[in-house]
Every structure is written in structure tokens, then in C-alpha cells.
Amino acid sequence: MPNWEGSDRRERLPADWPERRQLVLIRDKHRCQHVREDTGRKCLAPARDVDHINADDDHRLEALQAICGWHHDRKSGREGGIASGISRRAARDAKKKPHAGYL
């Protein structure tokens, strides 16, 4: 299970998330569907987590995959880092004074 601290992700899940999660795990035979960068093959380790393939709120079954905890932690951490960087840059840029030539 991902670290939910500081995240509103749980509130954004649909009411039938437990059922969708079970359907995905059964469809994927409880095997990690993450495609490894080093081999180009699916991991296929035992999976207990269900992941959004893209970092969005698309809860359609085809947008979800079974994933092992190891790959889920790394994927979620990478996506969180990207989102955090975007947020920090936006806050930094909002504080910048406009160039005198643009005033």
C-alpha cells in the first residue's frame, strides 16, 4: 500500500475501488505488469497493488495494472518527485519580479 501521508489520492478513488482493484488483480493473475526498462519484459513478480498506468485519475480498468510493491513504490516516488518539482518551480516563478523591459 502506498504512503498516503500528505496525499489526497484516497479521496479521489471511486466508491467501487475495492471491486475494481480485485478485478484488475484477477485479470492480471496477481502478477506485476510493470515493463522493466532493462529487459523490456514484464516483471511478473507476485502483485498485491493496483496502479494507475498514467499518473492521473483515470479509473477505467484498461488504465489500471497489477504491480508488485517494489515497482509501485519506485513508480509512485518518481511521479511524486516530478509533481513536487513542478509545484516548487511554479511557486518560485510566481515570486519572481517581471523583467523591467516587460513593465
C-alpha positions, 0 to 999 in steps of 0.5 A: 500500500502506498504512503498516503501521508500528505496525499489526497489520492484516497479521496479521489478513488471511486466508491467501487475501488475495492471491486475494481482493484480485485478485478484488475488483480484477477485479470492480471493473475496477481502478477506485476505488469510493470515493463522493466526498462532493462529487459523490456519484459514484464516483471511478473513478480507476485502483485498485491497493488493496483496502479494507475498506468498514467499518473492521473485519475483515470479509473477505467480498468484498461488504465489500471495494472497489477504491480508488485510493491517494489515497482509501485513504490519506485513508480509512485516516488518518481511521479511524486518527485516530478509533481513536487518539482513542478509545484516548487518551480511554479511557486518560485516563478510566481515570486519572481519580479517581471523583467523591467523591459516587460513593465 
